[in-house]
Amino acid sequence: MLQTERLVIEALTEYVSPAAAQNLYNRALHRAAVNPETLDAAGWLRFVNGPLLNELRTVLPIREPTGSLRHLIRELENIQKGGNLQPSPPPVRRGPPTISSPRVEIDLENPAAREQMVRALAREDGVSGVLLQGTGFQEARLPGVEDLAPILAVVNSLLKKQKQYKMFYSVFGDGHVIIRPLGSALVAMVTKRHANLGRLMHLLNSYEAKGGQS
């Protein structure tokens, strides 16, 4: 396997499982109609920034590459300036869920289940706050998140009017905020700048409200 090809697939495993990363990479190659053995640094850069990221965005709602994928793009840009390709740090995998893993059903009427979910999310690396809010309940972990509840509720309400809204994230202070509807409730995570957004998005998306509501 080509070195750059291997690095691309390894970078994708920060977002999805190894098997899903290989499939995603193959789909992007097929749709772009390119042969990886003929690509130079400029060709790889066009492929990663174009077809590959477009394919990844069909799986996860990311806007910009993060982690090892961002590192790889910078290295490819460096090669065009006469540098050498350096391997990115090995991806940190903190026990999937992955694309193929089963969804976790949460009974929103059960206070213990709500608390367990929020605590689990709050323990994730890079998370600085978690909020689960619905009619008649609010579960929050880590300082200051309660103060954001009214704003996040408004954002969620506005986004739900858009038919395609499944998850939303944006720059927030020194990090990011991720919001998604969960049945009739909303769940939000405030993250630090270094957080692996792809993995946290997928983790958040693995939950569903009891009864099959996303």
NORTA-V30946 format. One record per residue. N is the residue number from 1. RES is the residue in one small letter. OMEGA is omega in whole degrees, 0 to 359 (999 if undefined). Layout:
# NORTA-V30946
((N;RES;OMEGA) (N;RES;OMEGA))
This chain:
# NORTA-V30946
((1;m;178) (2;l;181) (3;q;181) (4;t;178) (5;e;179) (6;r;180) (7;l;178) (8;v;182) (9;i;178) (10;e;179) (11;a;180) (12;l;181) (13;t;172) (14;e;180) (15;y;186) (16;v;179) (17;s;179) (18;p;179) (19;a;179) (20;a;178) (21;a;178) (22;q;180) (23;n;180) (24;l;178) (25;y;180) (26;n;178) (27;r;180) (28;a;177) (29;l;182) (30;h;182) (31;r;178) (32;a;181) (33;a;179) (34;v;176) (35;n;183) (36;p;182) (37;e;181) (38;t;185) (39;l;170) (40;d;183) (41;a;180) (42;a;179) (43;g;177) (44;w;181) (45;l;177) (46;r;181) (47;f;182) (48;v;182) (49;n;182) (50;g;186) (51;p;184) (52;l;179) (53;l;177) (54;n;179) (55;e;179) (56;l;181) (57;r;173) (58;t;181) (59;v;182) (60;l;183) (61;p;179) (62;i;177) (63;r;181) (64;e;178) (65;p;180) (66;t;172) (67;g;185) (68;s;179) (69;l;176) (70;r;178) (71;h;181) (72;l;179) (73;i;179) (74;r;179) (75;e;177) (76;l;176) (77;e;179) (78;n;180) (79;i;180) (80;q;179) (81;k;176) (82;g;180) (83;g;179) (84;n;179) (85;l;179) (86;q;179) (87;p;178) (88;s;178) (89;p;180) (90;p;181) (91;p;177) (92;v;181) (93;r;184) (94;r;176) (95;g;184) (96;p;78) (97;p;174) (98;t;182) (99;i;184) (100;s;183) (101;s;180) (102;p;178) (103;r;183) (104;v;183) (105;e;181) (106;i;176) (107;d;183) (108;l;177) (109;e;183) (110;n;182) (111;p;180) (112;a;179) (113;a;178) (114;r;181) (115;e;180) (116;q;179) (117;m;183) (118;v;178) (119;r;180) (120;a;180) (121;l;182) (122;a;180) (123;r;183) (124;e;180) (125;d;177) (126;g;181) (127;v;180) (128;s;177) (129;g;179) (130;v;178) (131;l;171) (132;l;188) (133;q;177) (134;g;180) (135;t;177) (136;g;177) (137;f;175) (138;q;176) (139;e;180) (140;a;177) (141;r;178) (142;l;192) (143;p;170) (144;g;185) (145;v;180) (146;e;181) (147;d;181) (148;l;187) (149;a;181) (150;p;181) (151;i;181) (152;l;178) (153;a;178) (154;v;179) (155;v;180) (156;n;180) (157;s;180) (158;l;181) (159;l;181) (160;k;177) (161;k;176) (162;q;188) (163;k;186) (164;q;184) (165;y;174) (166;k;178) (167;m;181) (168;f;172) (169;y;182) (170;s;173) (171;v;181) (172;f;181) (173;g;179) (174;d;181) (175;g;182) (176;h;170) (177;v;178) (178;i;181) (179;i;172) (180;r;174) (181;p;177) (182;l;188) (183;g;178) (184;s;182) (185;a;172) (186;l;173) (187;v;183) (188;a;176) (189;m;171) (190;v;186) (191;t;173) (192;k;184) (193;r;185) (194;h;185) (195;a;176) (196;n;187) (197;l;181) (198;g;181) (199;r;180) (200;l;176) (201;m;182) (202;h;177) (203;l;180) (204;l;182) (205;n;181) (206;s;180) (207;y;171) (208;e;179) (209;a;180) (210;k;183) (211;g;175) (212;g;178) (213;q;180) (214;s;999))
